[in-house]
């Protein structure tokens, strides 16, 4: 094997790619010699490296004043080979293990080694999704690590910003239509030399965001962490030797690849797995840009192919097109989402590095929403499409686990981490305050194959989900006070095992001179489809706020006020506060003004269920009602459980009435059921006659135009004419 240390970085990267293509092994390594000859030493070095990354994260996050970093843990550190392949990663937002890898490789391929140069003490920064990131708000800081004058690796850190300077305040903009509204872009720049960030960059950053204090402190946090990683790597090299550590890096990545493939063989049945997910984006009638004035739908078909050797391929051929909205996802964004799913479902106890990424082949169709190939589009909030899209991966893998008998590994899906209340405003004294709430980092996890899902405790992009302390959010979001936080009934997907419950928080606008608020979530589709094996999806979202309330008068008169919206059919917020109540199934709300006394409701998603809800034990359903996870009327209508209530308000099961209810529900199901052929023909006629709403027709026509292969499958399945197409204006 040729010595790569004398090559340029660009040649080394090309040689690494060639070796993998020729051998199917990272750097052509077929035998893990260090692990085989001295397994304890090898594992000790890996543990020391990963421990250093975790320690750096836990220490550095306390340097930052950003509540998103400190309170939620939106921070991650990783170590990379000279060619940019991740070797190990800390805890935290592990979505970014490979996104930073792509940024490093971009710099190598662009010849940064020559211009602007890569040397000891340099500091680089990137947040461009088109180069290796998820969205602009996730900012990477990366340094090269040298040993005796030779580049031997990279350390990278990423943190989520409170504000990114987009055309609207906040961290996940929804009104943007192009790159030029996305905010502050740092496109793989050298921002520092001699271990110090350049003053001109500091000034530019300070003047590019609305919260310069948090930007500055988060940057210090990332830099402190990556230098801790560098020092730890130097210590390991002094103890183990440079040549040993060089070989260790390569073997660790190859072992990660082998672990991933072994896990595939162990837990999944070879074959082709298929599903689809959807997401709505209702801009019509509220868009700020003429080209946005449509109701859009996302189509995310997903095919996973598994072979007997453990090869894994994810294919999203047939995805719909990009659009004039910030929900477009670059290929790097998709790789990040793929990564975080793999590490939570398949290699959560293995070597988490780019070995798994190399073993997981993927195809994100060029020109689609998940790989537009157009740097001029808006990429500010790709999570709005990413999160729903990858629920398909959970469902497909879970079917494989079921087939292999690994019921405890099954997850029916997850809730949508939407409704991130955002905006910004000024207090009565003129001081600016951001609204960048990260309560969304705690929604319902879908039901497992053996138990209920987690209530208000999961985020697909951060395994350490945490809604944060209300007191911390109030400290930062000074003009928004909490009136309540509590579980939201009927948000958990029904099933033999129910999904994790969602929740709600009620906020009061107080003491402001002006304020803009906005949010997004799914409203007219189930973002992850149904649950598994008869389980139901979690509830969709909606939007509710009340303006011009009588809240202050009620408080002065010591009158009780509503604390939420537990039962939309018997709503209190639209009457109990006076004023003007706005309610909409469109859960996408663009920025609009609010004033003191207005009330804003945030709704957080529940997860899908598993199995037939009629099979849920009646005693479990009683606990659901007692815990306010389901309303009593839902318990009866869906689960067929008749509840009795004693004088103290305690629920109990009425067995005979429960048996009758469940028999009646089964009889009604049988009455409503039709043969599949009849159902298929009915749906086929809708398509032939094009009796679909405009966003659905637009979505399918985009998929058919972008992929002739998918178009042929669609037409074949529905027995449509070869010339069939959906005619649309301004497509």
C-alpha positions, -999 to +999 in steps of 0.1 A: +000+000+000+014+034-011+025+058+017+000+087+017+018+110+041+039+125+014+009+133-008-011+165-009-043+164+010-063+165-022-044+134-035-047+117-002-085+121-002-087+109-038-066+079-030-087+071+000-119+072-021-102+050-048-091+024-022-126+021-008-142+018-043-117-010-052-117-030-020-150-021-002-129-015+029-119+019+044-084+027+031-082-009+019-079-023+054-091-058+055-077-068+089-079-049+122-043-057+133-042-034+163-075-047+177-065-083+171-030-081+186-037-058+215-074-055+220-073-038+254-048-012+242-070-005+211-102-001+231-084+020+257-073+045+230-108+047+215-123+052+250-098+079+258-105+097+225-143+095+228-141+104+265-121+135+256-148+145+231-176+140+257-156+159+283-150+188+259-187+190+253-197+189+289-171+215+298-176+238+269-213+241+270-210+258+304-188+284+288-217+294+265-245+318+275-268+305+248-298+288+264-301+265+234-266+252+240-265+253+278-300+243+286-307+219+258-273+207+249-273+217+212-236+210+209-214+183+195-176+177+190-159+152+167-124+142+156-115+135+120-087+119+100-065+142+078-088+133+049-119+144+068-134+111+079-148+110+115-132+087+139-152+094+171-179+118+182-192+131+215-228+130+227-252+157+217-264+166+183-247+138+165-265+147+133-233+167+125-207+139+126-207+137+088-218+172+080-185+186+093-167+158+074-182+172+042-171+207+050-135+195+056-135+175+023-149+206+005-119+226+017-095+199+007-110+195-028-109+232-033-072+233-026-073+252+007-039+235+015-024+260-010-048+289-007-057+302+019-034+276+035-039+250+063-014+254+091-010+251+129-032+277+146-057+281+118-094+283+126-121+275+100-159+281+101-188+268+080-226+270+081-234+266+044-258+237+039-247+233+003-212+224+015-218+202+045-244+213+070-280+209+079-291+245+080-274+279+085-282+281+122-259+252+129-224+268+129-192+246+126-158+256+139-130+234+127-093+234+134-065+213+118-044+193+143-006+189+137+020+167+152+057+177+146+047+197+116+025+171+100-013+174+097-027+143+115-063+152+120-091+177+126-113+187+155-147+202+149-175+216+170-210+226+161-236+246+181-271+258+172-275+296+172-302+316+188-305+339+158-288+337+124-296+371+110-323+359+085-349+382+071-371+373+101-358+369+137-352+334+151-333+303+143-356+284+119-371+310+095-403+301+076-409+332+054-377+331+033-378+322-004-341+323-014-305+322-001-303+359+003-329+359+031-314+329+050-291+351+071-254+351+079-235+327+056-200+316+065-189+294+035-160+273+047-139+304+056-106+307+074-117+329+103-085+328+124-048+323+125-023+317+153-051+303+175-071+335+174-102+345+155-096+375+133-110+408+145-126+416+111-146+383+112-157+390+148-169+424+137-187+410+107-204+383+128-214+408+155-231+429+128-248+400+110-270+386+138-296+401+161-280+384+192-243+392+190-237+383+226-249+347+221-230+344+188-197+355+205-201+332+235-211+302+215-181+307+193-159+308+224-176+276+235-168+258+203-132+270+202-126+260+238-140+225+231-120+219+200-087+229+217-095+205+245-099+178+219-066+188+203-048+186+237-063+152+244-052+139+210-016+152+216-017+134+250-027+101+235+000+104+208+026+110+235+015+079+253+009+056+224+032+069+196+024+087+164+025+057+141+002+037+164-023+065+165-022+069+127-030+033+122-056+034+150-076+061+132-079+040+101-088+008+119-114+026+140-132+038+109-130+004+092-143-013+124-173+011+124-181+000+089-178-037+099-200-032+130-227-016+109-228-044+083-227-070+110-257-053+127-276-053+094-270-090+090-281-097+125-312-077+128-327-072+093-341-097+068-327-092+033-352-077+009-368-045-003-386-023+022-408+006+009-429+034+024-437+071+019-440+101+041-456+135+035-456+171+049-478+201+042-465+237+036-496+259+033-484+293+021-514+302-001-530+334+010-503+342+035-471+342+015-447+372+015-434+364-020-456+359-052-438+327-061-446+313-026-484+318-030-492+281-032-501+253-008-472+228-012-469+191-003-437+172+003-435+136-011-408+115+005-409+079-009-383+057+007-369+024-004-343+005+017-326-025+001-308-051+023-288-080+010-275-111+027-240-096+031-253-067+051-252-040+024-276-012+031-290+012+004-315+040+010-332+054-021-356+083-022-362+082-060-396+099-066-392+127-041-410+159-051-393+191-061-377+220-042-395+253-038-394+289-029-394+281+008-367+274+034-376+237+037-352+226+010-325+201+021-291+198+007-274+164+002-254+172+033-286+178+053-299+144+042-267+127+051-269+142+086-305+130+090-295+095+078-266+095+102-286+104+133-311+077+125-284+050+120-267+059+153-300+056+172-313+024+157-284+003+145-250+012+160-260+029+192-235+007+211-208+004+184-181+026+170-200+057+159-180+072+130-178+075+093-174+038+089-212+035+093-217+063+068-195+045+042-215+013+047-248+030+042-253+038+005-278+064-003-295+081-033-311+115-030-324+124-064-308+155-079-332+183-085-356+171-058-363+188-025-338+165-008-309+174-032-318+205-052-282+212-064-291+249-064-271+271-039-295+300-045-325+284-029-334+289+008-321+262+032-329+279+065-353+252+079-348+218+061-359+201+093-395+208+083-391+182+056-363+161+069-381+151+101-412+138+084-392+121+057-371+100+080-401+086+099-401+062+070-368+048+080-380+040+115-410+022+101-390+002+076-363-008+100-389-018+126-406-042+101-372-058+097-367-061+134-401-077+137-393-102+110-361-112+129-379-113+162-362-082+178-395-068+191-377-047+217-359-028+190-391-017+172-401+020+172-432+029+153-420+065+146-417+097+165-435+130+169-427+160+148-404+184+167-423+214+153-440+244+168-407+261+176-421+294+189-399+320+173-395+357+167-382+387+185-391+421+198-383+449+222-394+455+258-410+486+270-376+500+279-364+494+243-342+464+250-342+437+223-351+401+232-350+370+210-377+343+209-359+311+200-376+286+222-364+250+221-392+233+240-397+214+207-367+192+218-392+170+238-420+154+219-435+120+219-416+089+208-436+063+190-447+031+207-422+003+209-429-033+200-431-041+237-441-009+255-456+025+252-436+054+237-418+081+258-440+110+268-426+145+259-390+131+259-377+126+224-362+145+194-350+127+163-320+151+160-309+151+196-309+117+215-306+137+248-340+153+245-348+180+270-375+207+269-354+230+291-365+250+321-393+275+318-374+299+340-344+299+316-366+305+286-383+334+304-349+349+313-340+350+276-375+356+261-382+384+284-415+395+269-431+360+270-442+346+304-454+310+310-490+305+321-488+267+319-470+236+307-489+203+307-496+172+287-520+176+257-547+149+258-553+129+227-520+137+210-506+102+216-512+077+187-537+050+196-526+014+198-520-018+218-490+002+229-497+039+227-474+065+214-456+089+237-478+119+245-474+154+233-479+185+254-487+222+253-475+254+268-494+287+271-475+320+269-485+355+278-470+385+259-460+409+286-442+442+289-434+446+252-431+476+229-434+454+198-431+416+191-432+393+161-441+356+166-443+327+141-442+290+140-445+259+119-457+223+123-477+197+104-514+206+103-532+188+074-512+156+071-499+130+095-462+138+092-451+102+097-480+083+082-497+057+104-483+038+133-473+001+129-494-030+127-527-013+133-514+016+154-527+051+147-506+083+140-502+110+166-525+139+163-518+167+138-512+202+150-531+234+147-525+271+155-543+290+183-536+325+197-558+351+213-553+389+208-568+418+227-576+397+257-590+408+290-562+390+308-550+419+329-585+428+340-592+392+350-560+391+371-568+424+388-602+410+397-588+377+408-607+358+382-595+323+370-582+321+335-578+292+311-545+273+312-546+256+278-567+239+252-572+203+265-604+197+246-608+216+213-645+205+212-651+224+245-626+252+240-620+277+268-594+300+253-618+314+227-643+325+254-625+325+287-601+353+278-623+376+258-606+392+228-601+377+193-593+340+191-574+328+160-577+291+153-564+274+121-556+239+109-527+255+090-500+251+116-475+272+095-478+308+107-456+335+092-444+364+114-470+388+127-472+414+154-483+408+190-488+431+220-489+428+257-519+408+269-520+385+239-518+348+245-499+322+224-504+284+226-476+261+216-486+225+207-460+197+208-465+164+189-472+129+201-458+097+186-476+070+167-490+038+182-483+001+177-510-025+173-548-025+175-561-001+202-589-026+210-561-050+223-549-025+249-556-038+284-584-019+300-563-012+331-537+006+310-565+027+294-576+037+329-541+050+337-541+069+304-573+087+314-559+094+349-527+108+335-546+131+311-531+114+281-566+107+267-600+123+273-627+099+288-648+102+256-617+092+235-611+062+258-647+050+250-648+058+213-613+045+203-603+019+229-638+007+237-633+010+274-663+021+295-652+041+325-669+045+359-661+075+381-664+074+419-671+104+443-634+112+444-632+114+406-612+081+403-617+061+372-625+024+370-633-001+343-669-013+338-661-048+324-695-058+309-700-024+292-664-026+279-670-060+263-701-046+246-683-015+234-655-035+218-679-059+201-698-030+187-666-014+174-655-046+157-689-049+141-688-014+128-654-020+114-667-051+095-696-031+082-674-004+069-648-026+053-646-032+016-626-057-005-592-043-015-601-044-052-631-022-046-610+003-026-583+003-053-608+010-081-624+038-061-590+055-056-580+049-092-610+067-104-601+097-083-567+098-100-580+092-135-605+120-130-578+141-113-601+147-083-572+156-060-565+189-043-541+212-060-511+206-036-514+169-040-515+171-078-486+195-078-466+171-056-472+140-077-465+159-110-432+171-096-423+135-087-433+122-121-414+149-139-382+145-119-382+107-121-394+088-152-388+055-133-410+065-104-436+079-129-437+045-147-442+027-113-470+051-103-488+047-137-483+009-136-497+005-101-528+025-109-532+012-145-530+047-159-525+057-196-488+062-205-496+098-214-512+105-180-502+138-163-515+163-139-520+196-156-510+225-134-506+263-139-473+278-129-457+245-119 
